[in-house]
Amino acid sequence: MKLAYNRLTIDPSQGPSLLAFYQNAIGMAVLRETKTATKRVVWLGFPSNQESSALEFHIAQKCQPYEAIESKDTYWKIGLALQDVDLGRKCLLQNGISVTQPRQFRDIGYLCHFTDPVGYKVELLQEDFESNVRSIMSPDPQYPLGQPSTIGQITLRVKSAKESIEFYNNTFGMRLLSRQSVGSHFVLYFLGFTADILPNADINAVENREWLWKRPYTTLELLYDESSTTYTSASEDQHGFEGISLEISSQNQWDKTLALCRANKLLHQDVYFSEIYQQNCFQLYDPDNVLITVIGSFTKNK
């Protein structure tokens, strides 16, 4: 199984500048696009890394824009993992993009942040801590950031860490790879589809973190803040975060996952043929009302 797509909706007027931003400033490429009667869908990602998630932009006219409330929105950001954050930031600044000053954030990572033209948050996260940086002396001109990158994290805020972790683990088999405390009540959890062996079996171990930032696949990052138990998301008639998509490439795994969702009455929509994905899909919501579309990537017919 794979954490495949991060689904975001934008207005048609925002499409050209946003797609150009991710291609020209970040180095993503259009992986695929399609049209339906009501929208245009464009997938952007890094073609050289098939394990990384991609961004799925639904370009559609909606009734009203969605104004995310800082720290109160279910969706937070994507994180781009790369070798040299200072170089990546320098390249963004040269393209006229405002980026925060990089810093070593506790014992978590060396990072900085910026927003895309629509306002969606993006983080640059270095593969190594600041003290262990492998600086790039000769930027690679084929990459706008001077180096290859991957979508390392899709970050969501959750009202109950225990409930969310159990849901993703029991329903889809996502493993909890790392638990990272930030202060007295702010904790980050990283889940992924992998059988990789952790350097240290203790999920709280700091030594696992640099290892995790170097993984080629995208992890689901869950932010739990015990002082906040209510988060908001865009409604169906608003632009904003639409949810995530998972891919299943095995008929056996598809059958088992679907049977479990049916038995536990989790389905929002049972199996249907998706005009967008051209595959069989089913949908369900996670405990924080994030819509999850599960795609059977082994199927091609209705």
N, C-alpha and C positions, 0 to 999 in steps of 0.2 A: 504494500500500500504506500501511497505517496501523498504528502501535502502538496497539492498541485497548483492551486490558483488562489489569489487574493482578489476578491471581486469588489470593484469600486465603480460607482455610477457618476457620470459627469454630464454636463450640458453640452449639446453640439457646438456651442460657441467656444467652449473650452478645449475641444478636441485637438485642433491643430497645434496649439502652443504646448499642451501637455504631452502629446506624443513626441513632439520634437524635443522637448526637454529630456525625456527619459532616453531618447536615442542619442542626442548630441552631447548632453552633459554627463549622462551616466554610462552610456555605452551599451544600452539594451538594443535589441532588434525586434522588429515585428515578426513574431513567430507564426501568426495566423490571424485572419480576420474574416468575419462573416456578417451578413445582414439578415434581419428578420423584418416583418412588417412594421415593427415598432421601434427597432433600435439597430445600431451598429455595434458589433463587439470586436475589440482588438486585444490580442494577447501580446504582451511585451516581456522579454526575458533575455537570458544569456544563452545563446544557442550552443556554446561550447560546454555547458554544464547541464546535462539532462536531469541531474538529481535536484537541482534548485527549483523552487517554486517560480511561477511567473505571475505577472500582474494582468488581471483580466478587467479591462475597462468597458463598461456598458455605456455607450454614448446615446443618450435618450432624452427626449423632452419630458420633463416632469412638471408637476404643478408648482413646486417651490423648492428653493435651495435648502440644504440642511446646514445649519450653523453648529459645528461641534463646540461643546463647552469644554475648555481645557481641564483635564483630569477627571471629567465626568462622562466622557464618551467611552463606550465599550471598546471601540477600535482606537488604538494608539498610533502604531507606526509599522513600517518595515525597517529591518536593520540590514545594511549592506556590509558584509564582512570583506576585509581587504588587508593586505600586508602592511601598508604604510598610510595611516590616517592623515598625517601632516601633508603628504604629497597629494592625497585625494582632495583634501580641503583646499590646497593651493590651486589645484586645477579648477575646482568649482569657483573660487574667488576670481580667477582669471576669466571665467565665463559670466561674471557679473552676478553670481549667486551669493546671497548672504548666508554665512555659516557661523555657528557658534565657535568659540575658542575651544580646541580639544583639551581634554583633561583626563587624568587617570581617576576614574570614579570608584573610590574605595578599592576593594579587592575584586572588582567585577571586570572592568575593562577600560581601555583608553578609547575615548569616543567624542563625537560632536554631533550636532543636529542641524537640519535645515528643513525647509518646506518646499514642496513642488508648486507649480503655478496655481494650482487649485486650492492648496492649503493642506494637503495630506503630508504628514510628518515622515521624515526619513532620517535614519541614524547611520553614521559611519562608525563601525566598530572594528578596531584593530585586532588582528589575530593574536597578537602578543601584548602583554602589559607594556606600559611606557618604558619601564626599565629594561625590557627584553626586546625592544623594537629592532626589526631587521630593515633598516632604512634602505630605500631604493635610490641609488645614485643616478641611474640613467632611466628616466621614465620611458615606458613603451608607447610610442606615438600612435599605435593602433587602438589604444584604450583612452577614452576621454579623461579617465581618472588616473592615467599614467600606469595602470596596472589592471589585471583582471579582478573581478569582484563576483560575489554571489549574493543572493537574498538569503541571509543567514537566519533571520527571524521574522515571523509575523506576530505582532504583539497585541494581545487583548487584555482588557481589565475584567476581572471576575469578582463576583460578590462572595463566593465560597471556594477557596482553593481545594478543599477536600472533595466537594461535590464535583467540581470541574475535572480534577485529575482522575477521579474514579470513573466519570463519564467517558473521557477520552481513552482511558486504559481499558475499561470493561467493554466498551462498544467497538472500538477500532484497534485495540492492541497497542496504542501509543505508549512508549516507555518514558517514565520520568528519568531524565538524564542528569539534571542539576537543580539544586535548590539554593538560592542565593539571598540571604537576608540583607536588607538595607534599613538600618536603624531598628527601632523597636517594634514597628508594626507594618513595614513594607517589605514584601517578599516576592521574589521572582522565581518562577518555575519554568523549566524548559523540557518540553516533551518532543519525542521524535519517533519516526518509524525506522528503527535500526537495530541490528544485533551487535553493534560495536561494543567492545569491552572497554569500560571506563578505566583510565589510569589508576584511579582509586575507587574502590567499591562504594565508598561513602559519598552519597549524592551532595553532601554539603562541602566536600573537600574543595579548597581553592585551587589545588593543582589540576583539577578537571576543567577549569574554565578556559584557559588558553587552548587546551586540546579541543574543547567544544567549539570555539570560534573558528577553528580550522576545518570543521566538517564541511563536505561538499553539498550536503543536503540542508533543507530549510527546517528549522524547528519551530514549534508553536510555543511562544513565550506567553505565560499567564502572569499578570501582575495582580497581586492580592494586597489590598490596603485595608486593614481591619477598621479604619476610621470611615471608610466609604463602602456602603452596601447597596447603593443604587446607581446604575449607569444608564445612559440613554443611547439610542441608535436612530438612524434614519428610518422613517416609515416608508411604506411602499410608494408613496407619491412624492418622495423627496430624493434629492441626490445625496450620495454618501456611501458608507460601507454597506455592501449587500451580503457579505458572508464569505465563507471559504469553500473550496472544492477539494475533495479527495479523489484519487484515482485508484481503482483496484484492477490489476492486470491478470488476475487468476480467477477462473470460473469457480473453483472450489472456495476461495476466500470470499468471493461475491456472495455465493449461496449461504455461507455460514454467517456473514455479517447481516445480510438481509433477513435471514431467519431469526437472528437474535433481535434485530430491531422490531420485527413483527411480533415476536413473542413478548417483548417488553413494552409493546404499544408506543414505540418512539416515533413512528413514521408520521411526517407531515404530509408527504405525498409518496404513494407506493410507486412501483416501477412504471416509468413512462419513457418514451423515446424523446430525447432532447433535440430540438431543432438547432440549438446553439452548438452543442457538443457532437451531434450526430452519433450519439451513443445512448444506450439505456442508462437511466439514472434513477435514483430515489433521493428523497430529501427528509431531513429531520432538523430539529432545533437542539442546540446545546443548552445547558442550564441557565445561560445568560441571554437566551433568545437569539443566538447567532445562528443563521440559517446555514446548514451544511448540505451541500450537494455531493452525493457520492456517484462517481462516474465509473461505469463498467468499461474500461478501456480496451477490453478484449472483444467487445461486441461491435458490429458494424451495421446490423440490420434491425429493422423494426420488429 
